[in-house]
């Protein structure tokens, strides 16, 4: 058997929040930057009516 130590686990302890920024590269047709508004127990963002039926991606930037 080897006497080498196993590397420490890189798991995040329960209850600890890690804020790391990541970079996304997205190709698309249009971009709108808006603030999310409260809506009951959720959040809401209104988009233009001509976007209805199209696929969108939402990325939180702050």
HTML snippet that shows the backbone in 3Dmol.js (N, CA, C, O; Angstrom):
<script src="https://3Dmol.org/build/3Dmol-min.js"></script>
<div id="view" style="width:600px;height:400px;position:relative"></div>
<script>
const pdb = `
ATOM      1  N   UNK A   1       0.834  -1.188   0.000  1.00  0.00           N
ATOM      2  CA  UNK A   1       0.000   0.000   0.000  1.00  0.00           C
ATOM      3  C   UNK A   1       0.873   1.244   0.000  1.00  0.00           C
ATOM      4  O   UNK A   1       1.957   1.260   0.582  1.00  0.00           O
ATOM      5  N   UNK A   2       0.386   2.279  -0.658  1.00  0.00           N
ATOM      6  CA  UNK A   2       1.119   3.531  -0.753  1.00  0.00           C
ATOM      7  C   UNK A   2       0.841   4.402   0.472  1.00  0.00           C
ATOM      8  O   UNK A   2      -0.264   4.399   1.014  1.00  0.00           O
ATOM      9  N   UNK A   3       1.864   5.148   0.898  1.00  0.00           N
ATOM     10  CA  UNK A   3       1.692   6.059   2.031  1.00  0.00           C
ATOM     11  C   UNK A   3       1.268   7.460   1.578  1.00  0.00           C
ATOM     12  O   UNK A   3       1.212   8.386   2.387  1.00  0.00           O
ATOM     13  N   UNK A   4       0.965   7.615   0.257  1.00  0.00           N
ATOM     14  CA  UNK A   4       0.574   8.935  -0.251  1.00  0.00           C
ATOM     15  C   UNK A   4      -0.797   9.317   0.278  1.00  0.00           C
ATOM     16  O   UNK A   4      -1.687   8.478   0.417  1.00  0.00           O
ATOM     17  N   UNK A   5      -0.947  10.610   0.572  1.00  0.00           N
ATOM     18  CA  UNK A   5      -2.235  11.111   1.036  1.00  0.00           C
ATOM     19  C   UNK A   5      -3.135  11.371  -0.167  1.00  0.00           C
ATOM     20  O   UNK A   5      -2.676  11.776  -1.234  1.00  0.00           O
ATOM     21  N   UNK A   6      -4.414  11.129   0.033  1.00  0.00           N
ATOM     22  CA  UNK A   6      -5.374  11.443  -1.024  1.00  0.00           C
ATOM     23  C   UNK A   6      -5.599  12.951  -1.032  1.00  0.00           C
ATOM     24  O   UNK A   6      -5.585  13.581   0.026  1.00  0.00           O
ATOM     25  N   UNK A   7      -5.808  13.544  -2.221  1.00  0.00           N
ATOM     26  CA  UNK A   7      -6.072  14.987  -2.251  1.00  0.00           C
ATOM     27  C   UNK A   7      -7.359  15.320  -1.505  1.00  0.00           C
ATOM     28  O   UNK A   7      -8.300  14.527  -1.485  1.00  0.00           O
ATOM     29  N   UNK A   8      -7.387  16.487  -0.902  1.00  0.00           N
ATOM     30  CA  UNK A   8      -8.570  16.925  -0.161  1.00  0.00           C
ATOM     31  C   UNK A   8      -9.753  17.050  -1.108  1.00  0.00           C
ATOM     32  O   UNK A   8      -9.597  17.435  -2.267  1.00  0.00           O
ATOM     33  N   UNK A   9     -10.927  16.724  -0.606  1.00  0.00           N
ATOM     34  CA  UNK A   9     -12.142  16.820  -1.414  1.00  0.00           C
ATOM     35  C   UNK A   9     -12.404  18.284  -1.763  1.00  0.00           C
ATOM     36  O   UNK A   9     -12.193  19.171  -0.936  1.00  0.00           O
ATOM     37  N   UNK A  10     -12.862  18.529  -2.983  1.00  0.00           N
ATOM     38  CA  UNK A  10     -13.153  19.893  -3.408  1.00  0.00           C
ATOM     39  C   UNK A  10     -14.643  20.201  -3.309  1.00  0.00           C
ATOM     40  O   UNK A  10     -15.124  21.157  -3.918  1.00  0.00           O
ATOM     41  N   UNK A  11     -15.374  19.391  -2.543  1.00  0.00           N
ATOM     42  CA  UNK A  11     -16.794  19.632  -2.371  1.00  0.00           C
ATOM     43  C   UNK A  11     -17.003  20.887  -1.533  1.00  0.00           C
ATOM     44  O   UNK A  11     -16.205  21.207  -0.652  1.00  0.00           O
ATOM     45  N   UNK A  12     -18.099  21.591  -1.829  1.00  0.00           N
ATOM     46  CA  UNK A  12     -18.438  22.810  -1.097  1.00  0.00           C
ATOM     47  C   UNK A  12     -19.227  22.410   0.140  1.00  0.00           C
ATOM     48  O   UNK A  12     -20.220  21.692   0.024  1.00  0.00           O
ATOM     49  N   UNK A  13     -18.806  22.862   1.334  1.00  0.00           N
ATOM     50  CA  UNK A  13     -19.545  22.518   2.549  1.00  0.00           C
ATOM     51  C   UNK A  13     -20.982  23.024   2.486  1.00  0.00           C
ATOM     52  O   UNK A  13     -21.248  24.075   1.902  1.00  0.00           O
ATOM     53  N   UNK A  14     -21.902  22.281   3.084  1.00  0.00           N
ATOM     54  CA  UNK A  14     -23.312  22.671   3.094  1.00  0.00           C
ATOM     55  C   UNK A  14     -23.472  24.050   3.710  1.00  0.00           C
ATOM     56  O   UNK A  14     -22.851  24.351   4.729  1.00  0.00           O
ATOM     57  N   UNK A  15     -24.288  24.878   3.109  1.00  0.00           N
ATOM     58  CA  UNK A  15     -24.559  26.208   3.636  1.00  0.00           C
ATOM     59  C   UNK A  15     -23.595  27.277   3.162  1.00  0.00           C
ATOM     60  O   UNK A  15     -23.841  28.459   3.403  1.00  0.00           O
ATOM     61  N   UNK A  16     -22.514  26.917   2.501  1.00  0.00           N
ATOM     62  CA  UNK A  16     -21.556  27.905   2.018  1.00  0.00           C
ATOM     63  C   UNK A  16     -21.898  28.273   0.583  1.00  0.00           C
ATOM     64  O   UNK A  16     -22.099  27.395  -0.257  1.00  0.00           O
ATOM     65  N   UNK A  17     -21.963  29.566   0.302  1.00  0.00           N
ATOM     66  CA  UNK A  17     -22.285  30.046  -1.036  1.00  0.00           C
ATOM     67  C   UNK A  17     -21.010  30.549  -1.692  1.00  0.00           C
ATOM     68  O   UNK A  17     -20.258  31.322  -1.097  1.00  0.00           O
ATOM     69  N   UNK A  18     -20.771  30.110  -2.910  1.00  0.00           N
ATOM     70  CA  UNK A  18     -19.588  30.529  -3.653  1.00  0.00           C
ATOM     71  C   UNK A  18     -20.051  31.365  -4.843  1.00  0.00           C
ATOM     72  O   UNK A  18     -20.861  30.903  -5.647  1.00  0.00           O
ATOM     73  N   UNK A  19     -19.549  32.580  -4.961  1.00  0.00           N
ATOM     74  CA  UNK A  19     -19.906  33.478  -6.061  1.00  0.00           C
ATOM     75  C   UNK A  19     -18.751  33.531  -7.041  1.00  0.00           C
ATOM     76  O   UNK A  19     -17.800  34.285  -6.834  1.00  0.00           O
ATOM     77  N   UNK A  20     -18.816  32.761  -8.082  1.00  0.00           N
ATOM     78  CA  UNK A  20     -17.811  32.805  -9.133  1.00  0.00           C
ATOM     79  C   UNK A  20     -18.459  33.291 -10.415  1.00  0.00           C
ATOM     80  O   UNK A  20     -19.565  32.868 -10.752  1.00  0.00           O
ATOM     81  N   UNK A  21     -17.790  34.165 -11.122  1.00  0.00           N
ATOM     82  CA  UNK A  21     -18.280  34.635 -12.406  1.00  0.00           C
ATOM     83  C   UNK A  21     -17.858  33.640 -13.475  1.00  0.00           C
ATOM     84  O   UNK A  21     -16.760  33.086 -13.416  1.00  0.00           O
ATOM     85  N   UNK A  22     -18.719  33.416 -14.441  1.00  0.00           N
ATOM     86  CA  UNK A  22     -18.400  32.562 -15.570  1.00  0.00           C
ATOM     87  C   UNK A  22     -18.659  33.341 -16.851  1.00  0.00           C
ATOM     88  O   UNK A  22     -19.438  34.294 -16.855  1.00  0.00           O
ATOM     89  N   UNK A  23     -18.017  32.944 -17.923  1.00  0.00           N
ATOM     90  CA  UNK A  23     -18.168  33.627 -19.196  1.00  0.00           C
ATOM     91  C   UNK A  23     -19.038  32.783 -20.108  1.00  0.00           C
ATOM     92  O   UNK A  23     -18.810  31.582 -20.259  1.00  0.00           O
ATOM     93  N   UNK A  24     -20.046  33.418 -20.722  1.00  0.00           N
ATOM     94  CA  UNK A  24     -20.902  32.768 -21.691  1.00  0.00           C
ATOM     95  C   UNK A  24     -20.671  33.437 -23.041  1.00  0.00           C
ATOM     96  O   UNK A  24     -20.553  34.660 -23.123  1.00  0.00           O
ATOM     97  N   UNK A  25     -20.608  32.645 -24.078  1.00  0.00           N
ATOM     98  CA  UNK A  25     -20.527  33.195 -25.435  1.00  0.00           C
ATOM     99  C   UNK A  25     -21.764  32.702 -26.168  1.00  0.00           C
ATOM    100  O   UNK A  25     -21.943  31.501 -26.371  1.00  0.00           O
ATOM    101  N   UNK A  26     -22.620  33.649 -26.566  1.00  0.00           N
ATOM    102  CA  UNK A  26     -23.916  33.310 -27.149  1.00  0.00           C
ATOM    103  C   UNK A  26     -24.073  34.049 -28.471  1.00  0.00           C
ATOM    104  O   UNK A  26     -23.739  35.229 -28.576  1.00  0.00           O
ATOM    105  N   UNK A  27     -24.576  33.357 -29.460  1.00  0.00           N
ATOM    106  CA  UNK A  27     -24.892  33.971 -30.751  1.00  0.00           C
ATOM    107  C   UNK A  27     -26.396  34.100 -30.834  1.00  0.00           C
ATOM    108  O   UNK A  27     -27.120  33.150 -30.535  1.00  0.00           O
ATOM    109  N   UNK A  28     -26.875  35.263 -31.237  1.00  0.00           N
ATOM    110  CA  UNK A  28     -28.314  35.466 -31.302  1.00  0.00           C
ATOM    111  C   UNK A  28     -28.694  36.573 -32.268  1.00  0.00           C
ATOM    112  O   UNK A  28     -27.876  37.052 -33.053  1.00  0.00           O
ATOM    113  N   UNK A  29     -29.935  36.957 -32.191  1.00  0.00           N
ATOM    114  CA  UNK A  29     -30.508  37.953 -33.088  1.00  0.00           C
ATOM    115  C   UNK A  29     -30.606  39.335 -32.435  1.00  0.00           C
ATOM    116  O   UNK A  29     -30.290  40.343 -33.067  1.00  0.00           O
ATOM    117  N   UNK A  30     -31.038  39.383 -31.183  1.00  0.00           N
ATOM    118  CA  UNK A  30     -31.241  40.652 -30.473  1.00  0.00           C
ATOM    119  C   UNK A  30     -30.905  40.453 -29.003  1.00  0.00           C
ATOM    120  O   UNK A  30     -30.883  39.328 -28.504  1.00  0.00           O
ATOM    121  N   UNK A  31     -30.642  41.571 -28.311  1.00  0.00           N
ATOM    122  CA  UNK A  31     -30.424  41.519 -26.875  1.00  0.00           C
ATOM    123  C   UNK A  31     -31.125  42.696 -26.226  1.00  0.00           C
ATOM    124  O   UNK A  31     -31.086  43.814 -26.738  1.00  0.00           O
ATOM    125  N   UNK A  32     -31.759  42.441 -25.108  1.00  0.00           N
ATOM    126  CA  UNK A  32     -32.393  43.488 -24.305  1.00  0.00           C
ATOM    127  C   UNK A  32     -31.898  43.312 -22.884  1.00  0.00           C
ATOM    128  O   UNK A  32     -31.866  42.192 -22.373  1.00  0.00           O
ATOM    129  N   UNK A  33     -31.510  44.405 -22.238  1.00  0.00           N
ATOM    130  CA  UNK A  33     -31.093  44.343 -20.842  1.00  0.00           C
ATOM    131  C   UNK A  33     -32.184  44.975 -20.003  1.00  0.00           C
ATOM    132  O   UNK A  33     -32.526  46.140 -20.207  1.00  0.00           O
ATOM    133  N   UNK A  34     -32.741  44.213 -19.049  1.00  0.00           N
ATOM    134  CA  UNK A  34     -33.832  44.693 -18.215  1.00  0.00           C
ATOM    135  C   UNK A  34     -33.621  44.266 -16.774  1.00  0.00           C
ATOM    136  O   UNK A  34     -32.814  43.380 -16.495  1.00  0.00           O
ATOM    137  N   UNK A  35     -34.344  44.895 -15.861  1.00  0.00           N
ATOM    138  CA  UNK A  35     -34.331  44.544 -14.450  1.00  0.00           C
ATOM    139  C   UNK A  35     -35.524  43.620 -14.188  1.00  0.00           C
ATOM    140  O   UNK A  35     -36.625  43.873 -14.676  1.00  0.00           O
ATOM    141  N   UNK A  36     -35.306  42.557 -13.425  1.00  0.00           N
ATOM    142  CA  UNK A  36     -36.390  41.639 -13.066  1.00  0.00           C
ATOM    143  C   UNK A  36     -37.234  42.301 -11.988  1.00  0.00           C
ATOM    144  O   UNK A  36     -36.701  42.840 -11.018  1.00  0.00           O
ATOM    145  N   UNK A  37     -38.565  42.262 -12.159  1.00  0.00           N
ATOM    146  CA  UNK A  37     -39.499  42.848 -11.198  1.00  0.00           C
ATOM    147  C   UNK A  37     -40.149  41.733 -10.385  1.00  0.00           C
ATOM    148  O   UNK A  37     -40.327  40.618 -10.876  1.00  0.00           O
ATOM    149  N   UNK A  38     -40.498  42.041  -9.143  1.00  0.00           N
ATOM    150  CA  UNK A  38     -41.178  41.069  -8.284  1.00  0.00           C
ATOM    151  C   UNK A  38     -42.570  40.788  -8.838  1.00  0.00           C
ATOM    152  O   UNK A  38     -43.245  41.679  -9.354  1.00  0.00           O
ATOM    153  N   UNK A  39     -42.983  39.525  -8.717  1.00  0.00           N
ATOM    154  CA  UNK A  39     -44.312  39.113  -9.171  1.00  0.00           C
ATOM    155  C   UNK A  39     -44.757  37.945  -8.291  1.00  0.00           C
ATOM    156  O   UNK A  39     -44.500  36.786  -8.618  1.00  0.00           O
ATOM    157  N   UNK A  40     -45.419  38.248  -7.185  1.00  0.00           N
ATOM    158  CA  UNK A  40     -45.821  37.203  -6.236  1.00  0.00           C
ATOM    159  C   UNK A  40     -44.593  36.581  -5.596  1.00  0.00           C
ATOM    160  O   UNK A  40     -43.769  37.282  -5.009  1.00  0.00           O
ATOM    161  N   UNK A  41     -44.469  35.257  -5.710  1.00  0.00           N
ATOM    162  CA  UNK A  41     -43.312  34.535  -5.159  1.00  0.00           C
ATOM    163  C   UNK A  41     -42.250  34.308  -6.220  1.00  0.00           C
ATOM    164  O   UNK A  41     -41.431  33.400  -6.083  1.00  0.00           O
ATOM    165  N   UNK A  42     -42.246  35.103  -7.259  1.00  0.00           N
ATOM    166  CA  UNK A  42     -41.372  34.875  -8.399  1.00  0.00           C
ATOM    167  C   UNK A  42     -40.860  36.207  -8.927  1.00  0.00           C
ATOM    168  O   UNK A  42     -41.061  37.247  -8.299  1.00  0.00           O
ATOM    169  N   UNK A  43     -40.205  36.179 -10.070  1.00  0.00           N
ATOM    170  CA  UNK A  43     -39.753  37.385 -10.742  1.00  0.00           C
ATOM    171  C   UNK A  43     -40.293  37.405 -12.161  1.00  0.00           C
ATOM    172  O   UNK A  43     -40.661  36.362 -12.702  1.00  0.00           O
ATOM    173  N   UNK A  44     -40.344  38.586 -12.768  1.00  0.00           N
ATOM    174  CA  UNK A  44     -40.930  38.713 -14.101  1.00  0.00           C
ATOM    175  C   UNK A  44     -40.129  39.698 -14.939  1.00  0.00           C
ATOM    176  O   UNK A  44     -39.670  40.726 -14.443  1.00  0.00           O
ATOM    177  N   UNK A  45     -39.969  39.369 -16.209  1.00  0.00           N
ATOM    178  CA  UNK A  45     -39.359  40.266 -17.187  1.00  0.00           C
ATOM    179  C   UNK A  45     -40.286  40.314 -18.387  1.00  0.00           C
ATOM    180  O   UNK A  45     -40.643  39.269 -18.932  1.00  0.00           O
ATOM    181  N   UNK A  46     -40.677  41.491 -18.801  1.00  0.00           N
ATOM    182  CA  UNK A  46     -41.529  41.635 -19.981  1.00  0.00           C
ATOM    183  C   UNK A  46     -40.655  41.765 -21.220  1.00  0.00           C
ATOM    184  O   UNK A  46     -39.682  42.519 -21.231  1.00  0.00           O
ATOM    185  N   UNK A  47     -41.010  41.030 -22.250  1.00  0.00           N
ATOM    186  CA  UNK A  47     -40.278  41.050 -23.508  1.00  0.00           C
ATOM    187  C   UNK A  47     -41.200  41.540 -24.619  1.00  0.00           C
ATOM    188  O   UNK A  47     -42.420  41.519 -24.462  1.00  0.00           O
ATOM    189  N   UNK A  48     -40.632  41.979 -25.735  1.00  0.00           N
ATOM    190  CA  UNK A  48     -41.464  42.484 -26.829  1.00  0.00           C
ATOM    191  C   UNK A  48     -42.416  41.407 -27.360  1.00  0.00           C
ATOM    192  O   UNK A  48     -42.068  40.226 -27.377  1.00  0.00           O
ATOM    193  N   UNK A  49     -43.613  41.810 -27.793  1.00  0.00           N
ATOM    194  CA  UNK A  49     -44.587  40.822 -28.283  1.00  0.00           C
ATOM    195  C   UNK A  49     -44.109  40.044 -29.510  1.00  0.00           C
ATOM    196  O   UNK A  49     -44.554  38.919 -29.735  1.00  0.00           O
ATOM    197  N   UNK A  50     -43.207  40.629 -30.306  1.00  0.00           N
ATOM    198  CA  UNK A  50     -42.720  39.893 -31.477  1.00  0.00           C
ATOM    199  C   UNK A  50     -41.733  38.784 -31.098  1.00  0.00           C
ATOM    200  O   UNK A  50     -41.307  38.021 -31.965  1.00  0.00           O
ATOM    201  N   UNK A  51     -41.363  38.686 -29.813  1.00  0.00           N
ATOM    202  CA  UNK A  51     -40.507  37.599 -29.336  1.00  0.00           C
ATOM    203  C   UNK A  51     -41.334  36.381 -28.936  1.00  0.00           C
ATOM    204  O   UNK A  51     -40.770  35.310 -28.710  1.00  0.00           O
ATOM    205  N   UNK A  52     -42.651  36.517 -28.842  1.00  0.00           N
ATOM    206  CA  UNK A  52     -43.522  35.403 -28.452  1.00  0.00           C
ATOM    207  C   UNK A  52     -43.348  34.267 -29.449  1.00  0.00           C
ATOM    208  O   UNK A  52     -43.384  34.475 -30.661  1.00  0.00           O
ATOM    209  N   UNK A  53     -43.160  33.070 -28.922  1.00  0.00           N
ATOM    210  CA  UNK A  53     -42.976  31.893 -29.764  1.00  0.00           C
ATOM    211  C   UNK A  53     -41.531  31.626 -30.146  1.00  0.00           C
ATOM    212  O   UNK A  53     -41.240  30.624 -30.799  1.00  0.00           O
ATOM    213  N   UNK A  54     -40.617  32.512 -29.746  1.00  0.00           N
ATOM    214  CA  UNK A  54     -39.198  32.328 -30.034  1.00  0.00           C
ATOM    215  C   UNK A  54     -38.485  31.825 -28.790  1.00  0.00           C
ATOM    216  O   UNK A  54     -38.948  32.042 -27.670  1.00  0.00           O
ATOM    217  N   UNK A  55     -37.366  31.158 -28.985  1.00  0.00           N
ATOM    218  CA  UNK A  55     -36.566  30.647 -27.861  1.00  0.00           C
ATOM    219  C   UNK A  55     -35.655  31.772 -27.365  1.00  0.00           C
ATOM    220  O   UNK A  55     -35.029  32.476 -28.158  1.00  0.00           O
ATOM    221  N   UNK A  56     -35.591  31.929 -26.035  1.00  0.00           N
ATOM    222  CA  UNK A  56     -34.726  32.948 -25.429  1.00  0.00           C
ATOM    223  C   UNK A  56     -33.850  32.287 -24.358  1.00  0.00           C
ATOM    224  O   UNK A  56     -34.155  31.193 -23.883  1.00  0.00           O
ATOM    225  N   UNK A  57     -32.760  32.964 -23.987  1.00  0.00           N
ATOM    226  CA  UNK A  57     -31.892  32.519 -22.895  1.00  0.00           C
ATOM    227  C   UNK A  57     -31.746  33.692 -21.944  1.00  0.00           C
ATOM    228  O   UNK A  57     -31.535  34.826 -22.375  1.00  0.00           O
ATOM    229  N   UNK A  58     -31.858  33.424 -20.664  1.00  0.00           N
ATOM    230  CA  UNK A  58     -31.750  34.469 -19.644  1.00  0.00           C
ATOM    231  C   UNK A  58     -30.479  34.213 -18.843  1.00  0.00           C
ATOM    232  O   UNK A  58     -30.253  33.098 -18.375  1.00  0.00           O
ATOM    233  N   UNK A  59     -29.652  35.239 -18.685  1.00  0.00           N
ATOM    234  CA  UNK A  59     -28.411  35.130 -17.924  1.00  0.00           C
ATOM    235  C   UNK A  59     -28.406  36.222 -16.865  1.00  0.00           C
ATOM    236  O   UNK A  59     -28.532  37.402 -17.192  1.00  0.00           O
ATOM    237  N   UNK A  60     -28.262  35.841 -15.597  1.00  0.00           N
ATOM    238  CA  UNK A  60     -28.170  36.835 -14.519  1.00  0.00           C
ATOM    239  C   UNK A  60     -26.760  37.381 -14.520  1.00  0.00           C
ATOM    240  O   UNK A  60     -25.796  36.618 -14.463  1.00  0.00           O
ATOM    241  N   UNK A  61     -26.629  38.704 -14.585  1.00  0.00           N
ATOM    242  CA  UNK A  61     -25.305  39.323 -14.699  1.00  0.00           C
ATOM    243  C   UNK A  61     -24.826  39.977 -13.407  1.00  0.00           C
ATOM    244  O   UNK A  61     -23.680  40.421 -13.344  1.00  0.00           O
ATOM    245  N   UNK A  62     -25.661  40.050 -12.381  1.00  0.00           N
ATOM    246  CA  UNK A  62     -25.194  40.580 -11.088  1.00  0.00           C
ATOM    247  C   UNK A  62     -25.869  39.881  -9.946  1.00  0.00           C
ATOM    248  O   UNK A  62     -25.601  40.194  -8.786  1.00  0.00           O
TER     249      UNK A  62
END
`;
const viewer = $3Dmol.createViewer("view");
viewer.addModel(pdb, "pdb");
viewer.setStyle({}, {cartoon: {color: "spectrum"}});
viewer.zoomTo();
viewer.render();
</script>
